[in-house]
Structures are given as C-alpha cells and as structure tokens.
Amino acid sequence: MPRALPAVDRLLDCSLTRFLEAAALLRLAEIHLPRKHGEAIAGALLRESERMLVSDQKNSPSR
C-alpha cells in the first residue's frame, strides 16, 4: 500500500463513503436486473444498500 493512502483515509467522511457504496450497489442492482437470475441478485443488492444506509443513519449523530 502506498504511504499516502493512510493519510487520505483519515480525511474521508465515513458517511459519505457509505452513501457512495450504497449508491454503487443500487446501480449494480439496475445492471443485474435484466440478466438471468437478475431479480434475485438485484434484490440482494437492494437489501444490502438499504442495510448500509439505515446502519449509517443509526450511527450518525443527529443534526
């Protein structure tokens, strides 16, 4: 791992990172939907995306 990465990681906003990961899962769900077994895969991706967002919302301080 390059030395600069740990310094950058400390600067990342965890809530933003979690939101972007959840958004990526939503996009993957859309991509998989028309494929064979796509509904099952898309459903799993949607559930994981929701889990990430709800978990982050519960862990973040109230604004």
C-alpha positions in Angstrom: 0.0 0.0 0.0 1.4 3.4 -0.9 2.3 5.6 2.1 -0.1 8.4 1.2 -3.2 6.2 1.4 -3.5 6.1 5.2 -3.3 9.8 5.4 -6.0 10.2 2.8 -8.2 7.6 4.5 -8.3 9.6 7.7 -9.7 12.6 5.7 -12.6 10.6 4.2 -16.0 11.2 5.6 -17.3 7.8 6.6 -20.9 8.7 6.0 -20.1 9.9 2.5 -18.2 6.8 1.8 -21.0 4.6 3.0 -23.5 6.6 0.9 -21.4 6.2 -2.2 -21.0 2.5 -1.6 -24.8 2.1 -1.2 -25.3 4.2 -4.4 -23.0 1.8 -6.3 -25.0 -1.2 -5.1 -28.2 0.5 -6.4 -26.5 0.9 -9.8 -25.3 -2.7 -9.8 -28.9 -3.8 -9.0 -30.1 -2.0 -12.1 -27.4 -3.6 -14.2 -28.2 -7.1 -13.0 -32.0 -6.9 -13.1 -32.5 -7.9 -16.8 -30.0 -10.7 -16.6 -30.6 -14.4 -15.8 -31.4 -14.7 -12.1 -31.2 -10.9 -12.1 -34.2 -10.3 -9.8 -32.6 -12.4 -7.0 -29.2 -10.6 -7.4 -30.8 -7.2 -7.7 -32.9 -7.9 -4.6 -29.9 -8.9 -2.6 -28.0 -5.7 -3.7 -31.0 -3.5 -2.8 -31.3 -5.1 0.6 -27.6 -4.6 1.3 -27.8 -1.0 0.1 -30.7 -0.3 2.4 -28.9 -2.0 5.3 -25.9 0.2 4.7 -27.9 3.4 4.6 -30.0 2.5 7.7 -27.0 1.4 9.6 -25.2 4.7 8.8 -28.3 6.7 9.7 -28.5 5.0 13.1 -24.8 5.5 13.8 -24.6 9.2 12.8 -25.2 11.9 15.3 -28.4 13.9 14.9 -28.0 17.2 13.1 
